[in-house]
Amino acid sequence: MEEFYQAIEEAIRMTGYKGPVDGEEIYDEINDEIEDKEPGAYVFMSKKTDDTFFEYKIQIFEDQFNLSAIDIHTPDQVYHADFD
């Protein structure tokens, strides 16, 4: 799993986003949000600070999920990390 967490962090860093990023925290947050959700495509938002939020684009299947993209919204810019 550590490789997956690092892949999330690296993809976000490659966008130029300089804020703190924790791949394990992101993964855990997504798992909490998708619990008991029906299969389908979802967008989840997570407020990180007063002026920054993460937008997760996720596809949920019967026994797994696919993180398609993360958009990080800051006051100055939107950073996009594509995982597909």
PyMOL Python script that loads the backbone (N, CA, C, O; Angstrom):
from pymol import cmd

cmd.read_pdbstr("""\
ATOM      1  N   MET A   1       0.819  -1.201   0.000  1.00  0.00           N
ATOM      2  CA  MET A   1       0.000   0.000   0.000  1.00  0.00           C
ATOM      3  C   MET A   1       0.863   1.265   0.000  1.00  0.00           C
ATOM      4  O   MET A   1       0.466   2.305  -0.527  1.00  0.00           O
ATOM      5  N   GLU A   2       2.037   1.156   0.595  1.00  0.00           N
ATOM      6  CA  GLU A   2       2.907   2.335   0.674  1.00  0.00           C
ATOM      7  C   GLU A   2       3.213   2.896  -0.719  1.00  0.00           C
ATOM      8  O   GLU A   2       3.295   4.111  -0.900  1.00  0.00           O
ATOM      9  N   GLU A   3       3.381   2.006  -1.696  1.00  0.00           N
ATOM     10  CA  GLU A   3       3.641   2.462  -3.067  1.00  0.00           C
ATOM     11  C   GLU A   3       2.457   3.258  -3.612  1.00  0.00           C
ATOM     12  O   GLU A   3       2.642   4.248  -4.319  1.00  0.00           O
ATOM     13  N   PHE A   4       1.237   2.818  -3.279  1.00  0.00           N
ATOM     14  CA  PHE A   4       0.037   3.524  -3.722  1.00  0.00           C
ATOM     15  C   PHE A   4      -0.030   4.914  -3.097  1.00  0.00           C
ATOM     16  O   PHE A   4      -0.338   5.890  -3.781  1.00  0.00           O
ATOM     17  N   TYR A   5       0.255   5.005  -1.809  1.00  0.00           N
ATOM     18  CA  TYR A   5       0.252   6.302  -1.124  1.00  0.00           C
ATOM     19  C   TYR A   5       1.277   7.244  -1.766  1.00  0.00           C
ATOM     20  O   TYR A   5       0.997   8.419  -2.003  1.00  0.00           O
ATOM     21  N   GLN A   6       2.455   6.709  -2.039  1.00  0.00           N
ATOM     22  CA  GLN A   6       3.507   7.525  -2.646  1.00  0.00           C
ATOM     23  C   GLN A   6       3.130   7.964  -4.056  1.00  0.00           C
ATOM     24  O   GLN A   6       3.467   9.072  -4.474  1.00  0.00           O
ATOM     25  N   ALA A   7       2.431   7.095  -4.792  1.00  0.00           N
ATOM     26  CA  ALA A   7       1.993   7.459  -6.152  1.00  0.00           C
ATOM     27  C   ALA A   7       1.010   8.619  -6.106  1.00  0.00           C
ATOM     28  O   ALA A   7       1.061   9.507  -6.957  1.00  0.00           O
ATOM     29  N   ILE A   8       0.123   8.623  -5.130  1.00  0.00           N
ATOM     30  CA  ILE A   8      -0.823   9.732  -4.963  1.00  0.00           C
ATOM     31  C   ILE A   8      -0.047  11.022  -4.683  1.00  0.00           C
ATOM     32  O   ILE A   8      -0.278  12.053  -5.315  1.00  0.00           O
ATOM     33  N   GLU A   9       0.867  10.944  -3.732  1.00  0.00           N
ATOM     34  CA  GLU A   9       1.650  12.120  -3.358  1.00  0.00           C
ATOM     35  C   GLU A   9       2.472  12.644  -4.537  1.00  0.00           C
ATOM     36  O   GLU A   9       2.517  13.851  -4.772  1.00  0.00           O
ATOM     37  N   GLU A  10       3.113  11.752  -5.268  1.00  0.00           N
ATOM     38  CA  GLU A  10       3.943  12.158  -6.401  1.00  0.00           C
ATOM     39  C   GLU A  10       3.108  12.809  -7.498  1.00  0.00           C
ATOM     40  O   GLU A  10       3.515  13.824  -8.064  1.00  0.00           O
ATOM     41  N   ALA A  11       1.946  12.237  -7.802  1.00  0.00           N
ATOM     42  CA  ALA A  11       1.085  12.805  -8.843  1.00  0.00           C
ATOM     43  C   ALA A  11       0.644  14.217  -8.467  1.00  0.00           C
ATOM     44  O   ALA A  11       0.571  15.100  -9.321  1.00  0.00           O
ATOM     45  N   ILE A  12       0.356  14.418  -7.199  1.00  0.00           N
ATOM     46  CA  ILE A  12      -0.065  15.748  -6.751  1.00  0.00           C
ATOM     47  C   ILE A  12       1.113  16.723  -6.802  1.00  0.00           C
ATOM     48  O   ILE A  12       0.950  17.863  -7.235  1.00  0.00           O
ATOM     49  N   ARG A  13       2.281  16.292  -6.370  1.00  0.00           N
ATOM     50  CA  ARG A  13       3.462  17.166  -6.424  1.00  0.00           C
ATOM     51  C   ARG A  13       3.793  17.569  -7.857  1.00  0.00           C
ATOM     52  O   ARG A  13       4.253  18.684  -8.104  1.00  0.00           O
ATOM     53  N   MET A  14       3.556  16.655  -8.800  1.00  0.00           N
ATOM     54  CA  MET A  14       3.852  16.930 -10.214  1.00  0.00           C
ATOM     55  C   MET A  14       2.964  18.046 -10.770  1.00  0.00           C
ATOM     56  O   MET A  14       3.298  18.640 -11.795  1.00  0.00           O
ATOM     57  N   THR A  15       1.851  18.339 -10.118  1.00  0.00           N
ATOM     58  CA  THR A  15       0.976  19.428 -10.573  1.00  0.00           C
ATOM     59  C   THR A  15       1.539  20.795 -10.213  1.00  0.00           C
ATOM     60  O   THR A  15       1.104  21.810 -10.757  1.00  0.00           O
ATOM     61  N   GLY A  16       2.508  20.827  -9.295  1.00  0.00           N
ATOM     62  CA  GLY A  16       3.061  22.088  -8.822  1.00  0.00           C
ATOM     63  C   GLY A  16       2.489  22.527  -7.492  1.00  0.00           C
ATOM     64  O   GLY A  16       2.891  23.561  -6.958  1.00  0.00           O
ATOM     65  N   TYR A  17       1.559  21.764  -6.948  1.00  0.00           N
ATOM     66  CA  TYR A  17       0.969  22.101  -5.649  1.00  0.00           C
ATOM     67  C   TYR A  17       2.040  21.976  -4.567  1.00  0.00           C
ATOM     68  O   TYR A  17       2.718  20.953  -4.473  1.00  0.00           O
ATOM     69  N   LYS A  18       2.187  23.015  -3.758  1.00  0.00           N
ATOM     70  CA  LYS A  18       3.243  23.078  -2.746  1.00  0.00           C
ATOM     71  C   LYS A  18       2.754  22.788  -1.330  1.00  0.00           C
ATOM     72  O   LYS A  18       3.559  22.703  -0.402  1.00  0.00           O
ATOM     73  N   GLY A  19       1.454  22.637  -1.158  1.00  0.00           N
ATOM     74  CA  GLY A  19       0.905  22.399   0.166  1.00  0.00           C
ATOM     75  C   GLY A  19       1.178  20.989   0.662  1.00  0.00           C
ATOM     76  O   GLY A  19       1.697  20.153  -0.078  1.00  0.00           O
ATOM     77  N   PRO A  20       0.826  20.724   1.920  1.00  0.00           N
ATOM     78  CA  PRO A  20       1.055  19.390   2.477  1.00  0.00           C
ATOM     79  C   PRO A  20       0.148  18.351   1.817  1.00  0.00           C
ATOM     80  O   PRO A  20      -1.020  18.614   1.534  1.00  0.00           O
ATOM     81  N   VAL A  21       0.711  17.170   1.579  1.00  0.00           N
ATOM     82  CA  VAL A  21      -0.020  16.074   0.962  1.00  0.00           C
ATOM     83  C   VAL A  21       0.358  14.777   1.672  1.00  0.00           C
ATOM     84  O   VAL A  21       1.541  14.501   1.875  1.00  0.00           O
ATOM     85  N   ASP A  22      -0.635  13.988   2.047  1.00  0.00           N
ATOM     86  CA  ASP A  22      -0.408  12.706   2.694  1.00  0.00           C
ATOM     87  C   ASP A  22      -1.244  11.656   1.959  1.00  0.00           C
ATOM     88  O   ASP A  22      -2.465  11.621   2.106  1.00  0.00           O
ATOM     89  N   GLY A  23      -0.591  10.805   1.173  1.00  0.00           N
ATOM     90  CA  GLY A  23      -1.293   9.800   0.377  1.00  0.00           C
ATOM     91  C   GLY A  23      -2.122   8.857   1.218  1.00  0.00           C
ATOM     92  O   GLY A  23      -3.229   8.493   0.823  1.00  0.00           O
ATOM     93  N   GLU A  24      -1.616   8.453   2.366  1.00  0.00           N
ATOM     94  CA  GLU A  24      -2.366   7.552   3.238  1.00  0.00           C
ATOM     95  C   GLU A  24      -3.620   8.235   3.770  1.00  0.00           C
ATOM     96  O   GLU A  24      -4.685   7.619   3.831  1.00  0.00           O
ATOM     97  N   GLU A  25      -3.502   9.488   4.151  1.00  0.00           N
ATOM     98  CA  GLU A  25      -4.660  10.236   4.643  1.00  0.00           C
ATOM     99  C   GLU A  25      -5.720  10.369   3.552  1.00  0.00           C
ATOM    100  O   GLU A  25      -6.912  10.222   3.824  1.00  0.00           O
ATOM    101  N   ILE A  26      -5.295  10.643   2.329  1.00  0.00           N
ATOM    102  CA  ILE A  26      -6.232  10.767   1.207  1.00  0.00           C
ATOM    103  C   ILE A  26      -6.941   9.437   0.975  1.00  0.00           C
ATOM    104  O   ILE A  26      -8.162   9.398   0.824  1.00  0.00           O
ATOM    105  N   TYR A  27      -6.176   8.348   0.946  1.00  0.00           N
ATOM    106  CA  TYR A  27      -6.749   7.016   0.737  1.00  0.00           C
ATOM    107  C   TYR A  27      -7.764   6.682   1.829  1.00  0.00           C
ATOM    108  O   TYR A  27      -8.862   6.209   1.536  1.00  0.00           O
ATOM    109  N   ASP A  28      -7.396   6.928   3.084  1.00  0.00           N
ATOM    110  CA  ASP A  28      -8.303   6.647   4.206  1.00  0.00           C
ATOM    111  C   ASP A  28      -9.568   7.496   4.127  1.00  0.00           C
ATOM    112  O   ASP A  28     -10.666   7.012   4.402  1.00  0.00           O
ATOM    113  N   GLU A  29      -9.411   8.749   3.755  1.00  0.00           N
ATOM    114  CA  GLU A  29     -10.559   9.645   3.634  1.00  0.00           C
ATOM    115  C   GLU A  29     -11.527   9.144   2.553  1.00  0.00           C
ATOM    116  O   GLU A  29     -12.742   9.149   2.748  1.00  0.00           O
ATOM    117  N   ILE A  30     -10.981   8.718   1.431  1.00  0.00           N
ATOM    118  CA  ILE A  30     -11.818   8.180   0.352  1.00  0.00           C
ATOM    119  C   ILE A  30     -12.539   6.925   0.825  1.00  0.00           C
ATOM    120  O   ILE A  30     -13.737   6.773   0.585  1.00  0.00           O
ATOM    121  N   ASN A  31     -11.823   6.023   1.494  1.00  0.00           N
ATOM    122  CA  ASN A  31     -12.452   4.808   1.994  1.00  0.00           C
ATOM    123  C   ASN A  31     -13.603   5.121   2.937  1.00  0.00           C
ATOM    124  O   ASN A  31     -14.643   4.464   2.880  1.00  0.00           O
ATOM    125  N   ASP A  32     -13.436   6.106   3.798  1.00  0.00           N
ATOM    126  CA  ASP A  32     -14.511   6.497   4.711  1.00  0.00           C
ATOM    127  C   ASP A  32     -15.718   7.021   3.944  1.00  0.00           C
ATOM    128  O   ASP A  32     -16.859   6.715   4.292  1.00  0.00           O
ATOM    129  N   GLU A  33     -15.472   7.807   2.906  1.00  0.00           N
ATOM    130  CA  GLU A  33     -16.565   8.407   2.126  1.00  0.00           C
ATOM    131  C   GLU A  33     -17.331   7.377   1.304  1.00  0.00           C
ATOM    132  O   GLU A  33     -18.544   7.507   1.137  1.00  0.00           O
ATOM    133  N   ILE A  34     -16.658   6.369   0.794  1.00  0.00           N
ATOM    134  CA  ILE A  34     -17.328   5.428  -0.113  1.00  0.00           C
ATOM    135  C   ILE A  34     -18.035   4.296   0.617  1.00  0.00           C
ATOM    136  O   ILE A  34     -18.770   3.521   0.004  1.00  0.00           O
ATOM    137  N   GLU A  35     -17.818   4.200   1.906  1.00  0.00           N
ATOM    138  CA  GLU A  35     -18.454   3.130   2.663  1.00  0.00           C
ATOM    139  C   GLU A  35     -19.971   3.188   2.477  1.00  0.00           C
ATOM    140  O   GLU A  35     -20.594   4.236   2.648  1.00  0.00           O
ATOM    141  N   ASP A  36     -20.547   2.045   2.124  1.00  0.00           N
ATOM    142  CA  ASP A  36     -21.991   1.886   1.921  1.00  0.00           C
ATOM    143  C   ASP A  36     -22.543   2.630   0.704  1.00  0.00           C
ATOM    144  O   ASP A  36     -23.758   2.791   0.592  1.00  0.00           O
ATOM    145  N   LYS A  37     -21.694   3.082  -0.196  1.00  0.00           N
ATOM    146  CA  LYS A  37     -22.160   3.740  -1.422  1.00  0.00           C
ATOM    147  C   LYS A  37     -22.416   2.685  -2.490  1.00  0.00           C
ATOM    148  O   LYS A  37     -21.740   1.658  -2.547  1.00  0.00           O
ATOM    149  N   GLU A  38     -23.395   2.956  -3.326  1.00  0.00           N
ATOM    150  CA  GLU A  38     -23.703   2.096  -4.462  1.00  0.00           C
ATOM    151  C   GLU A  38     -22.609   2.251  -5.518  1.00  0.00           C
ATOM    152  O   GLU A  38     -21.977   3.305  -5.593  1.00  0.00           O
ATOM    153  N   PRO A  39     -22.373   1.221  -6.333  1.00  0.00           N
ATOM    154  CA  PRO A  39     -21.427   1.378  -7.438  1.00  0.00           C
ATOM    155  C   PRO A  39     -21.841   2.533  -8.348  1.00  0.00           C
ATOM    156  O   PRO A  39     -23.027   2.742  -8.605  1.00  0.00           O
ATOM    157  N   GLY A  40     -20.855   3.272  -8.825  1.00  0.00           N
ATOM    158  CA  GLY A  40     -21.124   4.408  -9.699  1.00  0.00           C
ATOM    159  C   GLY A  40     -20.000   5.414  -9.637  1.00  0.00           C
ATOM    160  O   GLY A  40     -18.976   5.182  -8.995  1.00  0.00           O
ATOM    161  N   ALA A  41     -20.195   6.528 -10.304  1.00  0.00           N
ATOM    162  CA  ALA A  41     -19.206   7.611 -10.340  1.00  0.00           C
ATOM    163  C   ALA A  41     -19.606   8.676  -9.320  1.00  0.00           C
ATOM    164  O   ALA A  41     -20.772   9.059  -9.229  1.00  0.00           O
ATOM    165  N   TYR A  42     -18.630   9.143  -8.562  1.00  0.00           N
ATOM    166  CA  TYR A  42     -18.878  10.118  -7.505  1.00  0.00           C
ATOM    167  C   TYR A  42     -17.818  11.215  -7.521  1.00  0.00           C
ATOM    168  O   TYR A  42     -16.709  11.033  -8.024  1.00  0.00           O
ATOM    169  N   VAL A  43     -18.193  12.353  -6.959  1.00  0.00           N
ATOM    170  CA  VAL A  43     -17.267  13.443  -6.691  1.00  0.00           C
ATOM    171  C   VAL A  43     -17.404  13.755  -5.202  1.00  0.00           C
ATOM    172  O   VAL A  43     -18.497  14.050  -4.719  1.00  0.00           O
ATOM    173  N   PHE A  44     -16.288  13.688  -4.484  1.00  0.00           N
ATOM    174  CA  PHE A  44     -16.266  14.024  -3.072  1.00  0.00           C
ATOM    175  C   PHE A  44     -15.366  15.230  -2.881  1.00  0.00           C
ATOM    176  O   PHE A  44     -14.340  15.360  -3.549  1.00  0.00           O
ATOM    177  N   MET A  45     -15.751  16.113  -1.968  1.00  0.00           N
ATOM    178  CA  MET A  45     -14.934  17.283  -1.678  1.00  0.00           C
ATOM    179  C   MET A  45     -14.529  17.256  -0.207  1.00  0.00           C
ATOM    180  O   MET A  45     -15.299  16.865   0.670  1.00  0.00           O
ATOM    181  N   SER A  46     -13.301  17.682   0.024  1.00  0.00           N
ATOM    182  CA  SER A  46     -12.762  17.694   1.370  1.00  0.00           C
ATOM    183  C   SER A  46     -12.069  19.027   1.616  1.00  0.00           C
ATOM    184  O   SER A  46     -11.101  19.374   0.938  1.00  0.00           O
ATOM    185  N   LYS A  47     -12.573  19.765   2.589  1.00  0.00           N
ATOM    186  CA  LYS A  47     -11.988  21.059   2.921  1.00  0.00           C
ATOM    187  C   LYS A  47     -10.742  20.822   3.771  1.00  0.00           C
ATOM    188  O   LYS A  47     -10.811  20.208   4.835  1.00  0.00           O
ATOM    189  N   LYS A  48      -9.605  21.316   3.289  1.00  0.00           N
ATOM    190  CA  LYS A  48      -8.330  21.122   3.980  1.00  0.00           C
ATOM    191  C   LYS A  48      -7.960  22.315   4.851  1.00  0.00           C
ATOM    192  O   LYS A  48      -7.448  22.138   5.957  1.00  0.00           O
ATOM    193  N   THR A  49      -8.214  23.529   4.364  1.00  0.00           N
ATOM    194  CA  THR A  49      -7.987  24.750   5.135  1.00  0.00           C
ATOM    195  C   THR A  49      -9.153  25.686   4.832  1.00  0.00           C
ATOM    196  O   THR A  49     -10.076  25.324   4.103  1.00  0.00           O
ATOM    197  N   ASP A  50      -9.104  26.887   5.394  1.00  0.00           N
ATOM    198  CA  ASP A  50     -10.180  27.847   5.143  1.00  0.00           C
ATOM    199  C   ASP A  50     -10.333  28.173   3.669  1.00  0.00           C
ATOM    200  O   ASP A  50     -11.432  28.506   3.224  1.00  0.00           O
ATOM    201  N   ASP A  51      -9.247  28.083   2.898  1.00  0.00           N
ATOM    202  CA  ASP A  51      -9.311  28.494   1.500  1.00  0.00           C
ATOM    203  C   ASP A  51      -8.844  27.425   0.505  1.00  0.00           C
ATOM    204  O   ASP A  51      -8.636  27.722  -0.672  1.00  0.00           O
ATOM    205  N   THR A  52      -8.680  26.194   0.972  1.00  0.00           N
ATOM    206  CA  THR A  52      -8.231  25.114   0.086  1.00  0.00           C
ATOM    207  C   THR A  52      -9.101  23.884   0.280  1.00  0.00           C
ATOM    208  O   THR A  52      -9.361  23.462   1.407  1.00  0.00           O
ATOM    209  N   PHE A  53      -9.549  23.310  -0.838  1.00  0.00           N
ATOM    210  CA  PHE A  53     -10.264  22.041  -0.744  1.00  0.00           C
ATOM    211  C   PHE A  53      -9.843  21.108  -1.860  1.00  0.00           C
ATOM    212  O   PHE A  53      -9.444  21.538  -2.942  1.00  0.00           O
ATOM    213  N   PHE A  54      -9.943  19.802  -1.566  1.00  0.00           N
ATOM    214  CA  PHE A  54      -9.617  18.757  -2.532  1.00  0.00           C
ATOM    215  C   PHE A  54     -10.924  18.201  -3.082  1.00  0.00           C
ATOM    216  O   PHE A  54     -11.884  17.996  -2.340  1.00  0.00           O
ATOM    217  N   GLU A  55     -10.950  17.962  -4.373  1.00  0.00           N
ATOM    218  CA  GLU A  55     -12.110  17.372  -5.048  1.00  0.00           C
ATOM    219  C   GLU A  55     -11.655  16.039  -5.646  1.00  0.00           C
ATOM    220  O   GLU A  55     -10.801  16.000  -6.531  1.00  0.00           O
ATOM    221  N   TYR A  56     -12.245  14.944  -5.143  1.00  0.00           N
ATOM    222  CA  TYR A  56     -11.880  13.604  -5.592  1.00  0.00           C
ATOM    223  C   TYR A  56     -12.913  13.102  -6.592  1.00  0.00           C
ATOM    224  O   TYR A  56     -14.113  13.160  -6.322  1.00  0.00           O
ATOM    225  N   LYS A  57     -12.464  12.611  -7.736  1.00  0.00           N
ATOM    226  CA  LYS A  57     -13.343  11.981  -8.723  1.00  0.00           C
ATOM    227  C   LYS A  57     -13.084  10.482  -8.648  1.00  0.00           C
ATOM    228  O   LYS A  57     -11.972  10.016  -8.895  1.00  0.00           O
ATOM    229  N   ILE A  58     -14.139   9.732  -8.299  1.00  0.00           N
ATOM    230  CA  ILE A  58     -13.987   8.323  -7.964  1.00  0.00           C
ATOM    231  C   ILE A  58     -15.043   7.488  -8.668  1.00  0.00           C
ATOM    232  O   ILE A  58     -16.191   7.907  -8.816  1.00  0.00           O
ATOM    233  N   GLN A  59     -14.639   6.303  -9.098  1.00  0.00           N
ATOM    234  CA  GLN A  59     -15.577   5.309  -9.589  1.00  0.00           C
ATOM    235  C   GLN A  59     -15.595   4.173  -8.578  1.00  0.00           C
ATOM    236  O   GLN A  59     -14.548   3.636  -8.215  1.00  0.00           O
ATOM    237  N   ILE A  60     -16.789   3.813  -8.126  1.00  0.00           N
ATOM    238  CA  ILE A  60     -16.930   2.752  -7.143  1.00  0.00           C
ATOM    239  C   ILE A  60     -17.469   1.511  -7.845  1.00  0.00           C
ATOM    240  O   ILE A  60     -18.443   1.575  -8.594  1.00  0.00           O
ATOM    241  N   PHE A  61     -16.813   0.379  -7.585  1.00  0.00           N
ATOM    242  CA  PHE A  61     -17.237  -0.907  -8.103  1.00  0.00           C
ATOM    243  C   PHE A  61     -17.699  -1.768  -6.923  1.00  0.00           C
ATOM    244  O   PHE A  61     -17.664  -1.313  -5.780  1.00  0.00           O
ATOM    245  N   GLU A  62     -18.119  -2.970  -7.180  1.00  0.00           N
ATOM    246  CA  GLU A  62     -18.614  -3.848  -6.118  1.00  0.00           C
ATOM    247  C   GLU A  62     -17.607  -4.047  -4.986  1.00  0.00           C
ATOM    248  O   GLU A  62     -17.977  -3.987  -3.814  1.00  0.00           O
ATOM    249  N   ASP A  63     -16.342  -4.282  -5.326  1.00  0.00           N
ATOM    250  CA  ASP A  63     -15.366  -4.618  -4.291  1.00  0.00           C
ATOM    251  C   ASP A  63     -14.103  -3.762  -4.319  1.00  0.00           C
ATOM    252  O   ASP A  63     -13.103  -4.110  -3.691  1.00  0.00           O
ATOM    253  N   GLN A  64     -14.144  -2.647  -5.045  1.00  0.00           N
ATOM    254  CA  GLN A  64     -12.985  -1.759  -5.105  1.00  0.00           C
ATOM    255  C   GLN A  64     -13.407  -0.387  -5.613  1.00  0.00           C
ATOM    256  O   GLN A  64     -14.572  -0.167  -5.943  1.00  0.00           O
ATOM    257  N   PHE A  65     -12.452   0.528  -5.672  1.00  0.00           N
ATOM    258  CA  PHE A  65     -12.728   1.839  -6.247  1.00  0.00           C
ATOM    259  C   PHE A  65     -11.556   2.267  -7.113  1.00  0.00           C
ATOM    260  O   PHE A  65     -10.448   1.745  -6.991  1.00  0.00           O
ATOM    261  N   ASN A  66     -11.819   3.218  -7.980  1.00  0.00           N
ATOM    262  CA  ASN A  66     -10.796   3.795  -8.849  1.00  0.00           C
ATOM    263  C   ASN A  66     -10.773   5.303  -8.625  1.00  0.00           C
ATOM    264  O   ASN A  66     -11.772   5.989  -8.840  1.00  0.00           O
ATOM    265  N   LEU A  67      -9.639   5.802  -8.196  1.00  0.00           N
ATOM    266  CA  LEU A  67      -9.445   7.243  -8.059  1.00  0.00           C
ATOM    267  C   LEU A  67      -9.055   7.770  -9.427  1.00  0.00           C
ATOM    268  O   LEU A  67      -7.938   7.533  -9.886  1.00  0.00           O
ATOM    269  N   SER A  68      -9.959   8.480 -10.081  1.00  0.00           N
ATOM    270  CA  SER A  68      -9.712   8.976 -11.436  1.00  0.00           C
ATOM    271  C   SER A  68      -8.878  10.245 -11.438  1.00  0.00           C
ATOM    272  O   SER A  68      -7.964  10.392 -12.249  1.00  0.00           O
ATOM    273  N   ALA A  69      -9.195  11.172 -10.521  1.00  0.00           N
ATOM    274  CA  ALA A  69      -8.504  12.459 -10.510  1.00  0.00           C
ATOM    275  C   ALA A  69      -8.702  13.163  -9.177  1.00  0.00           C
ATOM    276  O   ALA A  69      -9.653  12.897  -8.443  1.00  0.00           O
ATOM    277  N   ILE A  70      -7.789  14.056  -8.890  1.00  0.00           N
ATOM    278  CA  ILE A  70      -7.913  14.969  -7.752  1.00  0.00           C
ATOM    279  C   ILE A  70      -7.702  16.377  -8.279  1.00  0.00           C
ATOM    280  O   ILE A  70      -6.722  16.654  -8.970  1.00  0.00           O
ATOM    281  N   ASP A  71      -8.629  17.263  -7.946  1.00  0.00           N
ATOM    282  CA  ASP A  71      -8.458  18.686  -8.216  1.00  0.00           C
ATOM    283  C   ASP A  71      -8.283  19.377  -6.879  1.00  0.00           C
ATOM    284  O   ASP A  71      -9.092  19.205  -5.967  1.00  0.00           O
ATOM    285  N   ILE A  72      -7.225  20.158  -6.769  1.00  0.00           N
ATOM    286  CA  ILE A  72      -6.950  20.900  -5.547  1.00  0.00           C
ATOM    287  C   ILE A  72      -7.257  22.362  -5.834  1.00  0.00           C
ATOM    288  O   ILE A  72      -6.611  22.996  -6.668  1.00  0.00           O
ATOM    289  N   HIS A  73      -8.248  22.883  -5.133  1.00  0.00           N
ATOM    290  CA  HIS A  73      -8.708  24.259  -5.333  1.00  0.00           C
ATOM    291  C   HIS A  73      -8.090  25.144  -4.258  1.00  0.00           C
ATOM    292  O   HIS A  73      -8.325  24.950  -3.066  1.00  0.00           O
ATOM    293  N   THR A  74      -7.294  26.122  -4.700  1.00  0.00           N
ATOM    294  CA  THR A  74      -6.717  27.115  -3.802  1.00  0.00           C
ATOM    295  C   THR A  74      -7.232  28.480  -4.254  1.00  0.00           C
ATOM    296  O   THR A  74      -7.843  28.573  -5.319  1.00  0.00           O
ATOM    297  N   PRO A  75      -7.007  29.526  -3.488  1.00  0.00           N
ATOM    298  CA  PRO A  75      -7.479  30.845  -3.906  1.00  0.00           C
ATOM    299  C   PRO A  75      -6.878  31.315  -5.235  1.00  0.00           C
ATOM    300  O   PRO A  75      -7.497  32.091  -5.963  1.00  0.00           O
ATOM    301  N   ASP A  76      -5.676  30.841  -5.544  1.00  0.00           N
ATOM    302  CA  ASP A  76      -4.968  31.319  -6.727  1.00  0.00           C
ATOM    303  C   ASP A  76      -5.069  30.414  -7.944  1.00  0.00           C
ATOM    304  O   ASP A  76      -4.911  30.876  -9.074  1.00  0.00           O
ATOM    305  N   GLN A  77      -5.333  29.125  -7.725  1.00  0.00           N
ATOM    306  CA  GLN A  77      -5.210  28.180  -8.827  1.00  0.00           C
ATOM    307  C   GLN A  77      -5.933  26.879  -8.507  1.00  0.00           C
ATOM    308  O   GLN A  77      -6.201  26.572  -7.345  1.00  0.00           O
ATOM    309  N   VAL A  78      -6.246  26.119  -9.556  1.00  0.00           N
ATOM    310  CA  VAL A  78      -6.744  24.757  -9.415  1.00  0.00           C
ATOM    311  C   VAL A  78      -5.668  23.833  -9.969  1.00  0.00           C
ATOM    312  O   VAL A  78      -5.253  23.972 -11.120  1.00  0.00           O
ATOM    313  N   TYR A  79      -5.222  22.896  -9.151  1.00  0.00           N
ATOM    314  CA  TYR A  79      -4.212  21.916  -9.548  1.00  0.00           C
ATOM    315  C   TYR A  79      -4.929  20.616  -9.875  1.00  0.00           C
ATOM    316  O   TYR A  79      -5.786  20.176  -9.108  1.00  0.00           O
ATOM    317  N   HIS A  80      -4.593  19.995 -10.998  1.00  0.00           N
ATOM    318  CA  HIS A  80      -5.268  18.775 -11.437  1.00  0.00           C
ATOM    319  C   HIS A  80      -4.273  17.620 -11.527  1.00  0.00           C
ATOM    320  O   HIS A  80      -3.267  17.706 -12.231  1.00  0.00           O
ATOM    321  N   ALA A  81      -4.568  16.538 -10.803  1.00  0.00           N
ATOM    322  CA  ALA A  81      -3.781  15.308 -10.886  1.00  0.00           C
ATOM    323  C   ALA A  81      -4.680  14.221 -11.449  1.00  0.00           C
ATOM    324  O   ALA A  81      -5.709  13.886 -10.862  1.00  0.00           O
ATOM    325  N   ASP A  82      -4.282  13.673 -12.595  1.00  0.00           N
ATOM    326  CA  ASP A  82      -5.061  12.645 -13.285  1.00  0.00           C
ATOM    327  C   ASP A  82      -4.443  11.283 -12.983  1.00  0.00           C
ATOM    328  O   ASP A  82      -3.235  11.102 -13.139  1.00  0.00           O
ATOM    329  N   PHE A  83      -5.261  10.328 -12.553  1.00  0.00           N
ATOM    330  CA  PHE A  83      -4.766   9.001 -12.204  1.00  0.00           C
ATOM    331  C   PHE A  83      -5.152   7.926 -13.208  1.00  0.00           C
ATOM    332  O   PHE A  83      -4.772   6.768 -13.037  1.00  0.00           O
ATOM    333  N   ASP A  84      -5.892   8.275 -14.244  1.00  0.00           N
ATOM    334  CA  ASP A  84      -6.285   7.278 -15.255  1.00  0.00           C
ATOM    335  C   ASP A  84      -5.274   7.200 -16.363  1.00  0.00           C
ATOM    336  O   ASP A  84      -5.441   6.417 -17.298  1.00  0.00           O
TER     337      ASP A  84
END
""", "prot")
cmd.dss("prot")
cmd.show_as("cartoon", "prot")
cmd.util.cbc("prot")
cmd.orient("prot")
